[in-house]
């Protein structure tokens, strides 16, 4: 059974908060409910409307968006709402009763080159996972049906899955022009058939833990410099590497040598040119933003 965790994410509208889950909540479309009558196909939305300050409920992909009335401020109630959502989801209660579940899901997938010539990014027109996953072999992919299917091809070396895309790294034995169409069709059909991409026991790429445990992982043991580095990586570096089908993780900060160690994943991993470019780019950024607290960045392949 899946275990859910919730992350509260602010939006541009101060009246609306997103409550992001670590698993997909709905597969077929987005839902908006203005009142409890409109929410007849969503037991979760109906329960939320019992909170007197809930004005609108949105359910899409892996998040629930809630719009409030002005009688409360989110700061006063968001933690209580998040806890209520976690308890509801982990009780296995229905979220939305989706219709036409036997029909294929409308989805398109296109292939996109990455800075790593050994890696191709396959981008879907909808969100497919709520967390980040990396699989280096078929044994690691036991809890990920899509990755298992991809590893049936002998030329597939690694699989990285995040948000709405799958990055596939190949062995040199095959050329992309010969295999891209086949991989794209497999991924598209897998999503269209509504098959589970990863199950609740799969370990995330960001922590090596099950997704439900990620949000609970404390950062209290990290020093202020490490926390500042993490914030910079999250805000300025991760979005760029994600667009190339990869990810970057903070590993450690060595105060004595002023060395920052990071781990590269997905398309960023195993590519000498991208490793060199990323290392230099991150090193320059951290030196500019943190001064003499950073002397060097060491980039390790995940």
C-alpha positions in Angstrom: 0.0 0.0 0.0 1.3 3.5 -0.9 2.3 5.8 1.9 1.6 9.5 1.3 3.4 12.6 2.4 2.3 16.2 1.7 4.4 19.2 1.0 2.8 22.7 1.2 3.7 24.9 -1.7 2.7 28.6 -2.0 1.3 30.0 -5.2 1.2 33.5 -6.8 -2.3 33.8 -5.4 -2.1 34.3 -1.5 -5.6 32.7 -1.2 -4.5 29.5 -2.8 -2.1 26.9 -1.5 -0.9 23.7 -3.2 -0.7 20.5 -1.2 1.7 18.3 -3.2 1.7 14.6 -2.7 4.5 12.2 -3.4 2.3 10.0 -5.5 -0.2 10.8 -8.3 -3.7 11.4 -7.1 -5.6 11.4 -10.5 -4.5 10.2 -13.9 -7.0 11.3 -16.4 -7.8 15.0 -16.1 -7.9 18.0 -13.7 -10.8 18.6 -11.4 -12.3 21.8 -10.0 -15.0 22.0 -7.4 -16.7 25.2 -6.2 -19.0 23.6 -3.6 -19.9 20.2 -2.1 -22.6 19.5 -4.7 -20.2 19.8 -7.5 -17.9 17.4 -5.7 -20.2 14.4 -5.8 -17.5 12.3 -7.6 -14.8 13.3 -5.1 -15.2 12.0 -1.6 -12.0 13.8 -0.7 -13.2 17.2 -2.0 -16.5 16.7 -0.2 -14.7 16.1 3.1 -12.6 19.3 2.5 -15.7 21.4 2.1 -16.7 20.6 5.7 -13.9 23.0 6.6 -15.8 26.3 6.6 -12.9 28.3 5.1 -12.6 26.2 1.9 -13.9 28.1 -1.1 -12.6 26.0 -4.1 -10.9 22.6 -4.4 -8.6 21.7 -7.3 -7.3 18.2 -7.9 -4.7 17.7 -10.5 -1.8 15.2 -11.0 -0.1 14.9 -7.6 -1.5 17.9 -5.9 -4.6 19.4 -4.3 -5.1 23.1 -4.6 -7.2 24.8 -2.0 -8.6 28.3 -2.2 -9.7 29.9 1.1 -12.2 32.4 2.2 -10.8 35.5 4.0 -12.1 34.3 7.5 -8.7 32.6 8.1 -5.1 33.0 7.1 -3.3 30.0 5.6 -0.5 30.3 8.1 -2.9 29.5 10.9 -4.5 26.3 9.3 -2.1 24.9 6.6 -0.4 22.4 8.9 -3.7 21.1 10.1 -5.1 20.8 6.6 -1.9 19.0 5.4 -2.2 16.5 8.3 -5.8 15.9 7.5 -4.9 15.1 3.9 -2.1 12.7 4.9 -4.4 10.8 7.2 -7.2 10.6 4.6 -4.8 9.4 1.8 -3.0 6.9 4.0 -6.4 5.5 5.1 -6.9 4.4 1.5 -10.0 6.5 1.0 -11.0 7.4 -2.6 -9.9 10.7 -4.0 -11.8 11.1 -7.3 -14.0 8.4 -8.9 -12.7 8.8 -12.4 -15.0 7.8 -15.3 -14.0 5.8 -18.4 -11.2 4.1 -16.7 -11.1 1.5 -19.5 -10.4 4.1 -22.1 -6.8 5.0 -23.0 -5.4 8.1 -21.3 -4.9 11.0 -23.8 -1.1 11.5 -23.8 1.7 12.4 -26.2 5.4 11.8 -25.7 8.2 13.4 -27.6 11.9 12.7 -27.5 14.4 15.5 -26.6 18.2 15.4 -26.9 20.2 16.2 -23.8 23.8 17.5 -23.3 24.7 13.9 -22.6 24.9 12.1 -26.0 24.2 8.8 -24.3 21.0 10.0 -22.8 17.6 10.9 -24.4 14.8 12.6 -22.6 11.2 11.4 -23.3 8.7 14.1 -22.3 5.0 13.3 -21.7 2.2 15.8 -22.0 1.1 15.1 -18.4 2.7 14.5 -15.0 3.6 10.8 -14.5 5.2 10.6 -11.0 5.2 12.7 -7.9 8.8 12.1 -6.9 12.2 11.5 -8.5 13.6 8.0 -9.3 16.8 6.7 -10.7 17.4 3.0 -11.6 20.9 1.9 -12.7 19.9 -1.7 -13.4 17.0 -4.1 -13.6 17.4 -5.2 -9.9 16.9 -1.6 -8.7 13.8 -1.3 -10.9 11.8 -4.1 -9.3 9.4 -1.6 -7.8 9.1 0.4 -11.0 7.1 -1.3 -13.7 8.0 1.2 -16.5 11.7 1.0 -15.7 11.4 -2.8 -15.7 9.8 -2.7 -19.1 12.6 -0.4 -20.5 15.3 -2.7 -19.1 14.0 -5.5 -21.3 15.9 -3.8 -24.0 19.6 -4.9 -23.8 20.8 -1.4 -24.9 19.1 0.4 -21.9 21.8 1.2 -19.3 20.0 3.5 -16.8 16.5 5.0 -16.3 15.7 8.3 -14.6 12.1 9.3 -14.0 10.8 12.7 -12.7 7.7 14.8 -13.0 6.6 14.4 -16.7 9.6 12.8 -18.3 11.8 9.7 -18.5 15.5 10.0 -19.2 17.0 6.8 -20.8 20.8 6.2 -20.9 21.9 3.7 -23.5 25.0 1.5 -24.1 27.1 2.4 -27.1 26.0 -0.7 -29.0 22.9 1.1 -30.2 22.3 4.4 -32.0 19.5 6.7 -31.1 18.1 6.9 -34.6 17.5 3.1 -34.5 15.8 2.9 -31.0 14.2 6.3 -30.2 10.8 5.5 -31.9 10.5 2.1 -30.1 11.3 3.6 -26.7 9.0 6.5 -27.2 6.1 4.2 -28.2 6.7 1.9 -25.2 6.6 4.9 -22.8 3.6 6.5 -24.4 1.6 3.2 -24.5 2.5 2.5 -20.9 1.1 5.8 -19.7 -1.9 5.7 -22.0 -2.9 2.3 -20.6 -2.9 3.7 -17.1 -0.3 1.4 -15.8 1.5 2.2 -12.6 4.9 3.9 -13.3 6.4 3.2 -9.9 4.8 1.6 -6.8 4.8 2.8 -3.2 7.9 0.9 -2.3 10.3 2.4 -4.9 13.1 4.5 -3.4 13.5 8.1 -4.5 16.6 9.3 -6.3 16.9 12.3 -3.9 17.3 10.3 -0.6 17.4 6.6 -1.4 14.3 6.3 0.8 10.6 5.6 0.2 8.9 8.8 -0.9 6.7 9.0 2.2 9.8 9.4 4.3 11.4 12.1 2.3 9.7 15.1 3.8 10.4 13.9 7.3 14.1 13.8 6.7 15.6 16.4 9.0 18.3 19.0 8.0 19.0 20.0 11.6 22.4 18.3 11.5 23.6 20.6 8.7 25.5 23.8 9.3 24.3 27.2 8.1 26.6 27.2 5.1 25.4 23.8 3.9 21.8 24.9 4.2 22.6 28.1 2.2 24.3 25.9 -0.5 21.2 23.7 -0.7 18.9 26.7 -1.1 21.1 28.1 -4.0 21.2 24.7 -5.7 17.4 24.3 -5.4 16.6 27.8 -6.7 19.2 28.4 -9.4 20.7 25.0 -10.5 18.0 22.3 -10.2 15.5 23.9 -12.6 18.2 24.1 -15.3 19.5 20.6 -15.0 15.9 19.2 -14.8 15.2 20.8 -18.2 18.1 18.7 -19.5 16.7 15.5 -18.0 18.9 15.4 -14.9 19.2 16.3 -11.3 21.8 17.5 -8.8 22.0 16.6 -5.1 24.0 18.3 -2.3 26.3 15.6 -0.7 28.4 17.5 1.8 30.4 20.6 2.6 33.9 20.4 4.0 34.5 23.5 6.0 38.2 23.1 6.4 38.9 22.8 2.6 35.8 24.9 1.7 34.9 22.1 -0.8 31.3 21.4 -1.9 30.5 17.9 -3.0 27.5 17.3 -5.2 26.0 14.3 -7.0 24.9 14.3 -10.6 22.0 12.1 -11.7 20.1 11.3 -14.9 21.4 12.9 -18.1 24.0 14.8 -16.0 25.6 11.7 -14.8 28.4 9.9 -16.7 28.9 12.7 -19.3 32.4 14.2 -19.1 31.4 17.4 -20.9 28.3 18.0 -18.8 30.1 17.1 -15.6 32.9 19.6 -16.4 30.4 22.4 -17.5 28.2 21.9 -14.5 31.1 21.7 -12.0 32.5 25.0 -13.3 29.1 26.7 -13.5 28.1 25.7 -10.0 31.6 26.6 -8.7 31.5 30.1 -10.2 27.9 30.7 -8.9 28.7 29.6 -5.4 31.9 31.6 -5.2 30.1 34.7 -6.4 27.2 34.2 -4.0 29.1 32.9 -1.0 32.5 34.6 -1.3 35.5 32.9 0.4 33.4 30.2 2.0 33.6 28.1 -1.2 36.9 27.2 -2.8 36.0 24.2 -5.0 33.1 22.1 -6.2 33.5 18.3 -6.7 30.9 16.7 -8.9 30.4 13.0 -8.5 28.3 10.8 -10.9 25.4 9.2 -9.1 
